[in-house]
Amino acid sequence: MKFERDDGTSSTELGWWVFAAALAVVLVTSLDSYLGWFVFGLFLYYVARPISRWLQERGVPSGIATILTLALIILPFIALLAAIAVIAFGQLSAVRAADVERLVRTLFPGFDFGTIPTTPERLYDSVSELLTNPSIRSFLFRIRGFVGTFAAQSYNLFLTLIFVFFLVRDEATMTGWFRRTVADEETSTYRYLQAVDQGLNSVFFGYTLTIFVIIVLSAVIYNLLNLVAPPSMVIPQTMLVAVATGLATIVPLVGRSIVYFFVVAYLAIVAFETDPVRLWFPILLLLIMEIAFDNVVRTYIRPVLSGRLFPTSLIVFAYLLGPPIFGWYGIFLGPFIMVVVVQFLWVVFPTLSWPGSPESNDG
């Protein structure tokens, strides 16, 4: 690695490393509460980067290309994610209302729910109190917690978008500075960070975006099928089923099919108990999802989006263990940690195990 020294002495270099470590500790401690938004910003960066590069290759300046990408792609994408989350939690509360608050507190450990009615009973009590005491003071007291929380999270999202903007716009400048100042293309440090970049692109732009696309498409299909469903034969909780379909995509071979099977089995049981003629609907659902939808996923969505850089088993554990361990941002931080560790084992660890190898002598 290439680091400039003042006088070439080892004591000076050691002093600068101590100072750098102290700066890192201060930075990590100060920004700890923003870790979730940081990894979410990294995810948005890897979603926006290929689109911005595509625009720049066609002559659009980097700043304008970044603004267009954020305005036309990233902001609608965030709004779609928020809508999916709200609808999914709403449908979940209809199934297991008592568990919704516990689940939300697990995924959002720092979120203030004290003044927000998260159950029908608390919502009824809040509305009743406002009706019996319809004063401005009572109304402001009720909404101040929600407004404060909403404003804080909106500010965090605004910071995240600014972070993504500068990452996408100035990526070439930052890469050039890194090559000139820290490590050039011949060093193992550069190769490792390049491998991490490729891995994050494979996971974030590949697997994660594939999951979200499948969630959206399957939700549209389920709701369209419900429009032609016989009475009492609608697909229940379509958004929850769509989320399960998307998450099951990371399980190889049989992931989505398990979701289809349970929905079809449920509808078939309802048809047998009411009118066997209605079996046409679960059969239609099975044909559309197993033949048409799955072929679209395998032929178009996966080849275009999904990366094949890591073993599927690692991807499965990264996505499934991330949210329970870290909260809502674990779906991004879990894969991030997996990429950093695996690429270290693949790129750097062999050079440490065999110091005499050519790769271990290039810095």
C-alpha positions in Angstrom: 0.0 0.0 0.0 1.2 3.5 -0.7 1.2 5.9 2.3 3.2 9.1 2.4 5.5 9.7 5.4 6.9 12.9 6.9 10.4 11.6 7.7 10.2 7.9 6.9 10.6 6.9 10.5 8.5 4.0 11.9 7.5 6.1 15.0 5.9 8.7 12.8 4.0 6.1 10.8 2.9 4.4 14.1 1.7 7.8 15.4 -0.4 8.4 12.3 -1.9 4.9 12.5 -2.9 5.6 16.1 -4.4 8.9 15.1 -6.3 7.2 12.3 -7.6 4.6 14.7 -8.8 7.3 17.1 -10.6 9.1 14.2 -12.2 5.8 13.2 -13.5 5.2 16.7 -14.9 8.7 16.9 -16.6 8.4 13.5 -18.1 5.0 14.3 -19.3 6.1 17.7 -20.9 9.3 16.4 -22.6 7.6 13.4 -23.7 4.4 15.2 -27.4 5.4 15.2 -27.2 6.0 11.4 -25.8 2.5 10.6 -29.2 1.3 9.2 -29.5 4.3 7.0 -25.9 4.0 5.8 -26.3 0.4 4.6 -29.7 1.3 3.1 -27.9 4.1 1.3 -25.3 1.6 0.0 -28.1 -0.6 -1.3 -29.7 2.4 -3.1 -26.3 3.3 -4.5 -25.9 -0.1 -6.1 -29.4 0.2 -7.5 -28.8 3.7 -8.9 -25.2 3.2 -10.2 -25.9 1.1 -13.3 -28.7 3.4 -14.4 -26.6 6.5 -13.9 -23.7 5.0 -15.8 -26.0 4.1 -18.6 -27.1 7.7 -18.9 -23.6 9.0 -18.7 -22.5 6.6 -21.5 -25.1 8.4 -23.7 -23.7 11.8 -23.1 -25.6 13.0 -20.0 -23.4 14.8 -17.5 -22.8 12.9 -14.2 -24.7 15.4 -12.0 -27.8 15.5 -14.2 -27.6 11.7 -14.7 -27.6 11.3 -10.9 -30.5 13.7 -10.4 -32.6 11.9 -13.0 -31.8 8.5 -11.5 -32.8 9.6 -8.0 -35.9 11.5 -9.1 -37.2 8.9 -11.7 -36.0 5.6 -10.2 -34.9 5.8 -6.6 -37.7 8.0 -5.1 -40.5 6.0 -6.7 -38.7 2.8 -5.7 -38.5 4.0 -2.0 -42.2 5.0 -2.2 -43.0 1.5 -3.5 -41.1 -0.1 -0.7 -42.9 2.0 1.9 -46.3 1.1 0.4 -45.4 -2.6 0.5 -44.3 -2.4 4.1 -47.4 -0.5 5.2 -49.8 -2.8 3.4 -48.0 -5.9 4.6 -48.1 -4.8 8.3 -51.8 -3.8 7.9 -52.6 -7.3 6.6 -50.5 -8.9 9.2 -52.4 -7.0 11.9 -55.6 -8.5 10.6 -54.2 -12.0 11.0 -52.2 -11.6 14.3 -52.9 -8.2 15.7 -51.3 -9.0 19.1 -48.0 -9.8 17.4 -47.7 -6.8 15.2 -46.3 -4.4 17.8 -43.8 -7.0 19.0 -42.6 -7.6 15.4 -42.3 -3.9 14.7 -40.3 -3.3 17.9 -38.0 -6.1 16.9 -37.4 -4.7 13.4 -37.3 -1.1 14.5 -35.7 -1.1 18.0 -35.1 2.6 18.2 -38.5 3.7 17.0 -40.9 5.5 19.5 -44.3 3.8 19.6 -45.4 5.3 22.8 -47.9 7.8 21.3 -48.8 5.9 18.1 -51.9 3.6 18.3 -50.6 0.3 17.0 -53.7 -1.8 17.9 -57.4 -1.3 17.1 -58.1 -0.8 20.8 -55.5 2.0 21.2 -56.7 3.6 18.0 -60.3 3.5 19.3 -59.3 5.1 22.6 -57.4 7.8 20.9 -60.3 8.7 18.6 -62.8 8.6 21.5 -60.6 11.0 23.6 -60.4 13.4 20.7 -64.2 13.3 20.2 -64.9 13.9 23.9 -62.2 16.6 24.1 -61.9 18.2 20.6 -59.6 20.9 21.5 -56.5 22.1 19.6 -54.3 21.2 22.7 -55.7 17.7 22.9 -55.2 17.1 19.2 -51.6 18.5 19.2 -50.8 16.3 22.2 -51.9 13.2 20.4 -50.1 13.9 17.1 -46.9 15.4 18.4 -45.2 12.0 19.0 -46.1 10.8 15.5 -45.1 14.0 13.9 -41.8 14.0 15.7 -41.0 10.5 14.7 -42.1 11.0 11.2 -39.9 14.2 10.9 -36.9 12.4 12.3 -37.1 9.5 9.9 -37.8 11.8 7.0 -34.6 13.7 7.9 -32.7 10.4 8.0 -34.1 9.5 4.6 -33.1 12.9 3.2 -29.5 12.4 4.5 -29.5 9.0 2.9 -30.5 10.4 -0.5 -27.8 13.1 -0.3 -25.3 10.3 0.6 -26.4 8.3 -2.4 -26.3 11.4 -4.7 -22.6 12.1 -3.9 -21.6 8.5 -4.1 -23.1 8.1 -7.6 -22.0 11.5 -8.9 -18.4 11.4 -7.6 -17.6 7.7 -7.8 -15.0 8.2 -10.6 -13.3 11.0 -8.6 -13.2 8.9 -5.4 -11.9 5.8 -7.3 -9.2 7.9 -8.9 -8.1 9.4 -5.6 -8.0 5.9 -4.0 -5.8 4.6 -6.8 -3.4 7.5 -6.6 -3.2 7.8 -2.8 -3.9 4.5 -1.1 -3.5 1.5 -3.4 -3.1 1.1 -7.1 -4.5 -1.7 -9.3 -1.5 -4.0 -8.7 -2.0 -4.3 -4.9 -4.0 -6.9 -3.0 -5.8 -4.1 -1.2 -7.2 -2.8 -4.4 -8.1 -6.3 -5.6 -9.9 -7.0 -2.4 -12.0 -3.8 -2.4 -12.8 -4.4 -6.1 -14.0 -7.9 -5.2 -16.1 -6.5 -2.4 -17.6 -4.0 -4.9 -18.4 -6.7 -7.3 -19.9 -8.8 -4.6 -22.1 -6.0 -3.3 -23.3 -5.3 -6.8 -24.1 -8.9 -7.2 -26.0 -9.1 -4.0 -27.7 -5.7 -3.8 -28.5 -5.0 -7.4 -28.9 -8.8 -8.1 -30.6 -10.8 -5.3 -32.2 -8.0 -3.3 -33.6 -6.2 -6.3 -34.8 -9.6 -7.7 -36.7 -10.2 -4.4 -38.5 -6.8 -4.6 -39.4 -7.2 -8.3 -40.9 -10.6 -7.6 -42.8 -9.2 -4.6 -44.3 -6.5 -6.8 -45.2 -8.7 -9.8 -46.7 -11.5 -7.7 -48.8 -9.0 -5.7 -50.1 -7.6 -9.0 -50.9 -11.2 -10.2 -52.6 -12.2 -6.9 -54.8 -9.1 -6.9 -55.8 -9.5 -10.5 -56.7 -13.1 -9.9 -58.9 -12.0 -7.0 -60.9 -9.9 -9.5 -62.1 -13.1 -11.2 -62.2 -15.3 -8.1 -65.5 -17.1 -7.2 -67.2 -15.9 -4.0 -65.3 -16.9 -0.9 -62.4 -18.1 -3.0 -60.1 -15.0 -3.0 -56.5 -15.4 -2.3 -56.1 -14.2 1.4 -53.7 -11.4 2.4 -52.3 -11.0 -1.1 -49.4 -8.7 0.0 -48.2 -11.1 2.7 -48.4 -13.9 0.2 -46.4 -11.8 -2.3 -43.8 -11.0 0.3 -43.5 -14.7 1.1 -43.1 -15.4 -2.6 -40.3 -12.9 -3.0 -38.4 -14.1 0.1 -38.8 -17.7 -0.9 -37.0 -16.9 -4.2 -33.6 -17.2 -2.4 -34.4 -20.8 -1.6 -33.2 -22.8 -4.7 -35.5 -24.9 -6.8 -38.6 -25.2 -4.6 -38.7 -21.8 -2.9 -41.6 -20.1 -4.7 -43.3 -23.4 -5.4 -43.8 -24.0 -1.7 -45.7 -20.8 -1.4 -47.9 -21.6 -4.4 -48.6 -25.1 -3.1 -49.9 -23.8 0.3 -52.1 -21.2 -1.4 -53.5 -23.7 -4.0 -54.0 -26.3 -1.3 -56.0 -23.8 0.9 -58.2 -22.7 -2.1 -58.7 -26.4 -3.1 -59.9 -27.2 0.4 -62.3 -24.3 0.3 -63.6 -25.4 -3.1 -64.2 -29.0 -1.9 -66.1 -27.7 1.1 -68.3 -25.3 -0.9 -68.5 -26.3 -4.6 -66.1 -28.6 -6.3 -66.8 -26.8 -9.6 -64.7 -23.9 -8.2 -61.6 -26.0 -8.4 -60.9 -24.2 -11.7 -59.6 -21.2 -9.7 -56.8 -22.9 -7.7 -55.9 -24.8 -10.9 -55.7 -21.5 -12.8 -53.5 -20.0 -10.1 -51.2 -23.0 -10.2 -50.8 -22.9 -14.0 -50.2 -19.1 -14.0 -47.6 -19.1 -11.2 -45.8 -22.4 -11.9 -45.7 -22.2 -15.7 -46.1 -18.6 -16.8 -44.7 -16.6 -13.9 -41.9 -19.0 -13.0 -40.7 -19.1 -16.6 -40.6 -15.3 -16.7 -38.6 -15.2 -13.5 -36.1 -17.9 -14.8 -35.8 -16.5 -18.3 -35.8 -12.8 -17.9 -35.7 -11.5 -14.2 -33.0 -13.8 -12.8 -30.6 -13.6 -15.8 -30.9 -9.8 -15.9 -30.7 -9.0 -12.2 -29.4 -11.9 -10.1 -25.7 -12.4 -9.6 -24.2 -15.8 -9.5 -21.1 -14.9 -7.6 -21.8 -16.5 -4.2 -23.1 -20.0 -3.2 -26.9 -19.9 -2.7 -26.5 -21.3 0.9 -24.6 -18.2 1.9 -27.2 -15.9 0.4 -30.0 -17.7 2.2 -28.4 -17.4 5.6 -27.4 -13.7 5.0 -30.9 -12.7 4.2 -32.6 -14.9 6.9 -30.3 -14.1 9.8 -29.8 -10.4 9.0 -33.3 -9.0 10.1 -33.5 -11.0 13.4 -30.0 -9.9 14.4 -29.9 -6.3 13.3 -33.5 -5.2 12.8 -35.1 -3.8 9.6 -31.7 -2.9 8.0 -30.5 -6.5 8.5 -31.8 -7.4 5.1 -29.0 -5.1 3.8 -26.4 -5.4 6.5 -26.5 -9.2 6.6 -25.5 -9.6 2.9 -23.0 -6.8 3.3 -21.2 -8.6 6.1 -21.3 -11.8 4.2 -19.7 -10.2 1.1 -16.9 -8.5 3.2 -16.1 -11.8 5.0 -16.3 -14.1 2.0 -14.3 -11.9 -0.3 -11.6 -11.6 2.4 -11.4 -15.4 2.6 -11.3 -15.7 -1.1 -8.9 -12.9 -2.0 -6.8 -12.0 1.0 -6.6 -15.0 3.3 -4.7 -17.2 0.8 -2.0 -14.6 0.6 -1.7 -14.6 4.4 -1.6 -18.4 4.6 1.1 -18.7 2.0 3.3 -15.6 2.4 5.6 -16.7 -0.4 2.9 -16.5 -3.0 3.3 -13.7 -5.7 0.0 -12.1 -4.5 1.4 -11.6 -1.0 4.3 -9.5 -2.3 2.3 -6.8 -4.2 1.3 -4.7 -1.3 
